[in-house]
């Protein structure tokens, strides 16, 4: 799940840049900008080496303490830069590659749209939707943040309330016992 | 069957392309429509129509240049891009490859097609020679557009000596 996604034209200006809104966006813009140098370096380095042909996926460009930046260059020298959270260690190379492939496909669709002039900012809603699907969803506000422990308590309270309700119903249905004993006897017995 | 053949060429991703003849009809209509407005527009008007056609081809070429080289690895040099034009782009649009590619290694390339699909239905020989350039303008734009997406600025002109054989001359503009 990315934290920031950017599409840079071959003249090195952004066609599309979007980051998670809770963070300081300027920081991501700056990171993407500095990563362009690394991209250029990688392209020229691979060109000089007598490698048969350069791959489109550039891999990890540079890591910072909180984030990792990945790059991808198409044949038309359009660069895709993705910033992911370092703490998300479950993200594997394959997943990043597939995210870039999806980006490339969507960008190609944008290019083929006759209402899009190459070189303009990308305003396609379809593209927006695709990028939203690969970004981290906005974090829940503090109030509704539920931890494992609190869930346990809430669950118990819920179960208890429902059980009481069911217990009352049960008593009603039999109708013979009536409301006897202390309240605790109306909690359902655990099936052990 | 024609459709199966066309589909096989773009079949890398299993997608089937529509029958090639649809594009040929559309192209013929485009040219006819631009000339129908004013059958004898004079030299200025004719240039305008030709540049409209070329502009259309350019935009299509730009999109093609983005969509076609999908899994291909990056081009190392100009000649690779031209070869890509001759093989992949021609095969995708016209279901055949370019017949010959010559270069003077100084930025000029001549692409020759002995039986250009958009001209083949018109005549075989010298008949309709004056009408032929109109039918090549779109394709010139297509080539120029594809090259521009690949990062190469160029000037493309076409010439016909005898239908249906035609030559496209690509001159790379180095600033």
Interface residues (C-beta under 8 A of the other chain):
Chain A: X10 X47 X52 X53 X54 X55 X56 X73 X74 X75 X76 X77 X104 X107 X108 X111 X112 X114 X118
Chain B: X59 X62 X63 X65 X66 X67 X69 X70 X72 X73 X74 X75 X76 X149 X150 X151
